[in-house]
């Protein structure tokens, strides 16, 4: 991959400004009670010796202290991730909250946690509600889509268990959003999936992430090995969404949202798109000009620039030897982030929608541009989505410029689509 040596005034401003970054902590590593077909994290167990991963109390304290001290902002958000982070049990998180309070130093502390939703009981719900956790719950859509890939290690379906957890969340007053993987079974069902989340799950904050993975087969293994874009000889995984299918999915999803739910339901990609149209930070790393502001901290203290690049060649350091602040300020971390822009092919930089797309996530760069630089394999679909959304984004930008609610786009959208 060719990296152009470009360093802009905006890059320099960011480097000179206050330190502000997020971390995704993996206190149980890749340990999980599920065996999801498309999970790119399950294979990390082999990278760490194949043993059951548990972050020690000593390392947990070191991480919490370093993370809070490193951020020069009034609010610090902890993101507990996995694997399945609930496998560590309630006492682990009670200790974590005690340490957060001990080292807060006047800063506001917030907590988010991503779970597959199969281990949640009333005790967990009470803990989350009492301590103000925002929970991300993984659910791919209606039962047939979700259960096709998200099964236990014994091959059992999980949809019913996740839906029971969501009902528990509502009863207990736990704030939650949904995270969904858009895979090949999602194609052609965007409108149906959106209505499912809005009407049955009653999710008001939705994230949809495309599954585009390359794999190599392993003799005698039940599932292929998911590899980085740098791996030669890999093939496209059979569960991957196609570029055209992803584009149509987003357009169908958008058409359901824009005529009825703007301001009521929030879809991360649509919010980020509007932010790009208005020239403000999108809040989604995949649509930023550069990346590397969401570090991953493993159970043993290893730090990486991105959740999708936890491979030995991308290791930045370990918090036992180097502080998080130093790791974030390192040239290696900075260069990784700049490569998101600097390694793009010229055709991407010249695209009319580059300001919105920014090349999307580097982990999806499996194709090659005319100048030999790697190109996002979802390009066709993303272009179709941005072109489709453009009139509505223009209209909402105008509303915001007049200090009016973006929800006022709904009558315009209904009229444009011929709806009463």
PyMOL commands that set and color helices and strands:
alter all, ss='L'
color gray80, all
select helices_A, chain A and resi 9-16+44-47+57-70+85-88+90-103+122-130+143-149+159-172+184-186+190-201+243-258+268-278+285-287+307-309+312-314+324-328+331-342+346-349+354-357+362-364+379-401+406-416
alter helices_A, ss='H'
color red, helices_A
select strands_A, chain A and resi 22-25+75-80+108-115+134-138+175-182+205-210+214-216+225-227+235-236+266-267+294-297+302-304+315-318+367-368+374-375
alter strands_A, ss='S'
color yellow, strands_A
deselect
rebuild
show_as cartoon
